[in-house]
Amino acid sequence: MKKVLVIAYYFPPRPAVASLRPSGLARYLPEFGWEVVILTAALPAKPDPHFEVIETQYHDCLGFGKKLFRLDSQSPLIAQVKNKLKVKSERSPLDFILATVGGIMAYPDPQKGWRRFAVEAGEDILRQQNIKAMISTSPPETSHIIAKRLKDEFEIPWVADFRDLWTQNYYYLYGPLRKVIERRLELNTLATADALVAVSQPTADDLRSLHRQKPVHSIPNGFDPAEVNTTPRKLTDKFTITYTGILYPGKRSPESLFAALHDLITEGSMDAGDVEVRFYGLELGWIDKRAELYGLTGIVRQFGTVPREIALNKQRESQLLLLPKWNDAQQRGNYPAKIFEYLAARRPILAMGGFPDVVDQLLDETKAGVSGQTGEEIKALLLRFYKEYKSTGAVSYSGDEAKTNKYSHRQMAKKFAAILDSLPAHIERQ
């Protein structure tokens, strides 16, 4: 079996959705002829012993600030600082200040302090093991910078995988001057990559427009077949609508849901005592503020960050799973990673807001949920689900299993294996 080195800062048990894609590669690539060696930064606990994981030291360039404010290094720093300072607005001058300071201190990303240690470890791995190819996956983009250094030294085939785009990122936080500088870094870094991968066809097209001489492939994220809700949990007694994960102010907001619930309750179409909207993730002041504005205090509840296993259980017991979409037409190619986790939960998904996009296409294909763009569409969908709940005690799930299974980690790994198999053979250096 051939070996592939996967360079991934995020890997379980590092608590982030970003860990799931490289974990899926480690678990399922061997089924297609590729044994995986993971190169990552020091993890908060022991990784799965079934995987070969090489951990390195790591210098946190923002460590002083995190300690000063007692912040969680795995959650969005701007949101955490705003919470500490009790800033409840979605947008404030503090956002600009923090983004500017972070953009200077953490160029090109906050994980840049991993590079030196990872390059040294990668050199040792490539000298000692018969590695035939590399995959680097971002964010952070430092993963690709590490891979370039190793590619230049060992001339090994290299696939650069983008869970989010780099300077074409829809949620790029920094100003135009940094973007110009960073785009040069992106072009230089990927100049020697043998293939690029993005998570949807529209993002692959964007990537291809910048890296015109490179083969670019589209491979969506997926869910782990081992986590599929094959034995459904008992559903909640209330009409629960659950979201697990991070929300981005001004980008992905539940406000359309709040407005629709307010109208339905005010009109008498929905009993407020039946409804509960649950958020599991970093607590955000502006969520409570918006809930109060729509008269939903006590209905909308934030439970804070919980272990992933608990979050999965909360998904599986819910009547509906909430998926706020990106609100920018340029983001039509962006799959929130959360949607694949939801597919494994086998509970109906309510996507809302934004514009027609790849999320709508996926839900239409798999029948795993529905999507509403306008306030009236969201109201109508909520009322339909609520009537079913009142009539039968539960909202039914009607996803197409065969279509849904196309978005598993196994299928994702199969596509990566095909790319690896197509790369020019690595010539051993004397």
Number of C-alpha atoms within 10 A of each C-alpha: 10 15 18 25 26 26 27 25 28 26 26 20 16 19 17 14 16 22 16 23 24 25 22 22 24 25 18 21 23 18 13 17 16 24 21 27 20 24 25 25 25 16 19 10 9 11 16 11 7 8 14 14 21 17 17 19 16 18 15 16 18 16 13 10 13 16 11 8 13 13 16 12 14 10 15 14 19 16 22 21 19 19 16 12 11 12 17 17 14 19 12 11 7 14 15 15 12 14 17 16 11 20 17 12 14 17 15 20 16 20 21 21 18 22 22 15 17 26 20 13 18 23 14 11 16 17 12 9 12 14 20 21 25 25 27 28 27 20 20 22 27 26 28 27 21 22 30 24 17 20 18 11 10 16 16 25 22 29 27 25 26 23 23 21 22 20 23 14 14 19 15 12 16 16 12 10 8 16 16 11 12 16 15 11 15 18 13 12 18 20 13 18 22 21 21 23 26 26 22 20 18 18 28 21 17 17 23 18 12 14 16 10 11 17 16 24 22 19 22 23 27 27 28 21 15 10 13 18 18 11 8 13 14 10 18 15 14 17 24 24 22 25 25 25 18 19 22 15 15 11 15 19 22 20 17 19 22 22 20 22 26 19 16 17 16 13 10 9 13 19 14 17 11 14 20 18 23 21 25 22 19 21 19 24 17 17 23 17 15 21 20 15 13 15 16 22 13 15 19 20 18 19 12 14 17 15 10 16 10 12 18 19 14 22 29 26 20 27 25 26 27 26 26 23 28 25 17 15 12 14 20 21 22 23 23 16 19 18 22 19 22 25 28 24 25 25 25 26 25 23 22 29 24 21 20 17 19 18 23 20 13 18 21 14 14 19 18 23 25 18 25 23 17 14 17 13 15 23 19 14 15 21 17 12 19 24 15 14 18 14 10 10 16 21 22 15 15 13 20 12 13 9 13 21 18 15 22 22 28 22 21 21 26 20 18 23 20 12 17 24 15 10 16 13 12 15 11 11 8 3
